[in-house]
C-alpha cells in the first residue's frame, strides 16, 4: 500500500530518512508500527480518489 510521509523521520529498521511529502510503500503492519511510536503519526494512507462517471443523456 502507498503512504505519504507527514513528518520527516528516520526508519529504525533500514536507517533511511523519509522526508515530509514523500510517497512510500509499506505493509499495513509496518504502517501501524511506525505510527505507534511516541513521535505520533508519521505516515498517512493515500486514499485514491474515485472518479465520478458521467451520465450520457
CORDA-V209186 format. One record per residue. N is the residue number from 1. RES is the residue in one small letter. PHI is phi in whole degrees, -180 to 180 (none if undefined). OMEGA is omega as a letter, one per 40 degrees, with the letter a starting at -180 (* if undefined). NEAR is the number of other C-alpha atoms within 12 Angstrom. Layout:
N:RES:PHI:OMEGA:NEAR / N:RES:PHI:OMEGA:NEAR
//
This chain:
1:x:none:i:18 / 2:x:-96:a:19 / 3:x:-135:i:29 / 4:x:-111:i:24 / 5:x:-75:a:28 / 6:x:-96:i:23 / 7:x:-141:i:23 / 8:x:-58:i:21 / 9:x:-154:i:25 / 10:x:-104:i:18 / 11:x:-75:a:23 / 12:x:-68:a:13 / 13:x:-78:a:11 / 14:x:-115:i:9 / 15:x:77:a:9 / 16:x:-74:i:12 / 17:x:-100:i:17 / 18:x:-107:a:24 / 19:x:-98:i:18 / 20:x:-55:i:19 / 21:x:91:a:18 / 22:x:-79:i:21 / 23:x:-93:i:21 / 24:x:-136:i:25 / 25:x:-109:i:19 / 26:x:-140:i:22 / 27:x:-81:i:14 / 28:x:-60:a:16 / 29:x:-63:a:12 / 30:x:-68:i:21 / 31:x:-56:a:25 / 32:x:-65:i:18 / 33:x:-64:a:20 / 34:x:-63:a:29 / 35:x:-81:i:24 / 36:x:-92:a:14 / 37:x:-78:i:16 / 38:x:-67:a:9 / 39:x:-76:i:15 / 40:x:88:a:16 / 41:x:-74:a:22 / 42:x:-110:i:32 / 43:x:-135:i:36 / 44:x:-126:i:26 / 45:x:-70:i:24 / 46:x:-89:a:19 / 47:x:-102:a:10 / 48:x:-64:i:9 / 49:x:-77:i:6 / 50:x:-90:i:6 / 51:x:-86:i:6 / 52:x:-79:i:6 / 53:x:-83:i:6 / 54:x:-79:i:6 / 55:x:-89:i:5 / 56:x:-93:i:4 / 57:x:-106:*:3
//
